[in-house]
């Protein structure tokens, strides 16, 4: 929906391992607390589902590279 309404798209093609490392690093730094950039009460945590989402991101968005 958002893609249809935008006039510019920036796709940052970051390696999966870099994304995964940054998520793990944030998880360790802010363990037991909320990150400053998150809303109060947000219960987002690192789990297998999120790991799977990170690892499969390129496959899901590969069509963007063909535009």
ABEGO torsion letter per residue (X at the ends): XAAAABABBBBBBBBAAAAAAAAAAAAAAABGBBBAABBBGBABBBBAAAAAAAAAAAAAAAAAAAX
